[in-house]
Amino acid sequence: MDKALNWGLLSTAKINRALMKPLRASNRTRLLGVASRSQAAAEAYARELSIPRAYGSYEAMLADPEIDVVYNSLPNHLHAEWTIKALRTGKHVLCEKPLALSLAEVDAMTAAARETGKILTEAFMYRHHPQTSKVKEIVESGALGKLQLIKGAFTFTLTREGNYRTVKEMGGGSLWDVGCYPISFARMIVGEEPLEVFGWQAEGPGGTDESFYGEMRFGSGVHAQFDCGFKSHYRTYMELVGTDGVLYIPHPFKPGARTELQLTRGDEAQIIKIKGQELYLGEVEDMCDAILRGRPPRISLAESRGNIAVILKLLESAQTGKKS
Ligand SMILES: NC(=O)c1ccc[n+]([C@@H]2O[C@H](COP(=O)([O-])OP(=O)(O)OC[C@H]3O[C@@H](n4cnc5c(N)ncnc54)[C@H](OP(=O)(O)O)[C@@H]3O)[C@@H](O)[C@H]2O)c1
């Protein structure tokens, strides 16, 4: 039988709550601890969520030899620093998206994972959901013919005042926060890196992009367009348009236990029902498989690097007003 891996939460971030159920559902995982910059906050959080150990600093959790896996849910500008520290203290790391804010950071993280022999992967939860596999299967079956256009979006109204999402130096802005999803989806479907990109941004307070409108042109002839932002009503979708059909995905990034795809071919419109699973379960199981069974994580560090390279090019394009 597999050993149960002890997980530790690096911070008291809001997103941690999404992992509670999956971490408690599996007999391969045990939620052992939570670390915060403040001992009182860690203890209050641990008490509320019945977590056995509370650490008053991130270093204290990394120093606990019984923690096997760290979930890095820190603001984006701290992903690289604390992931590298965790790897170097012998922990495996599931790091929130975006993995990092520069290619130099990704390369340093990749080197640390290689040198320590520990698992590091990015927490793009949607990639592990059965709906995503089904979408890939439909595209690969040829049902859409030759892919021409990919469209997508992820918007919501940001109401968390003072949150790191509005601070440029902390990796704020909608492109890093939610634009990373349609970019990742399009790259996964096409299976290539875009040859060129163009981006336009609406600036919010602190010089971050409050809304972003992006285009990507792929070598195989596929064109992708997306938008993301903090000012529009909650909205997510992806649409894959081919010569022979159109696949519409109403909930590409946060599909639930039951979800649907809409496939149109000629005059025929078909609803494809998919039995899903708890959204964050897949990334936890993927970590366990990688650590305990030696399977490569579904999302490689090279793939994460590709996504970050595209985000950086889009930001550059929005600054210069030129294609990148
Ligand atoms: N995959 C998903 O579905 C999903 C959804 C939402 C967010 N995310 C990702 O998860 C990460 C966290 O997002 P979140 O909204 O959950 O974060 P959040 O609620 O704003 O919390 C971030 C935590 O980081 C710690 N922290 C350390 N230094 C900080 C600083 N200088 N300023 C503010 N906080 C600091 C704080 O914990 P302590 O005070 O306890 O130290 C804070 O609670 C981001 O990378 C985001 O992209 C992913």
The ligand as an ORCA input file, in Angstrom:
! r2SCAN-3c Opt
* xyz 0 1
  N      -6.090     27.256     -9.071
  C      -7.053     28.037     -8.656
  O      -8.247     27.742     -8.793
  C      -6.688     29.327     -7.970
  C      -7.701     30.138     -7.459
  C      -7.330     31.273     -6.745
  C      -5.987     31.593     -6.582
  N      -5.034     30.805     -7.126
  C      -3.612     31.126     -6.950
  O      -3.295     30.915     -5.578
  C      -2.393     31.889     -5.101
  C      -3.012     32.574     -3.903
  O      -4.201     33.251     -4.259
  P      -5.286     33.643     -3.128
  O      -6.261     34.567     -3.724
  O      -5.775     32.420     -2.476
  O      -4.317     34.466     -2.148
  P      -4.692     35.313     -0.874
  O      -6.003     34.876     -0.296
  O      -4.502     36.748     -1.205
  O      -3.597     34.834      0.159
  C      -2.230     34.868     -0.077
  C      -1.530     34.524      1.234
  O      -0.137     34.719      1.048
  C       0.456     35.080      2.291
  N       1.364     36.219      2.045
  C       2.711     36.183      2.182
  N       3.256     37.364      1.872
  C       2.234     38.174      1.549
  C       2.179     39.530      1.163
  N       3.278     40.292      1.037
  N       0.977     40.062      0.898
  C      -0.143     39.314      1.000
  N      -0.149     38.006      1.362
  C       1.035     37.457      1.646
  C      -0.676     35.410      3.253
  O      -0.742     34.336      4.191
  P      -0.168     34.457      5.685
  O      -0.567     35.810      6.196
  O      -0.854     33.362      6.375
  O       1.302     34.289      5.659
  C      -1.926     35.398      2.407
  O      -3.023     34.864      3.089
  C      -2.100     32.794     -6.295
  O      -0.899     32.405     -6.890
  C      -3.267     32.556     -7.263
  O      -2.887     32.713     -8.608
  C      -5.374     29.677     -7.800
*
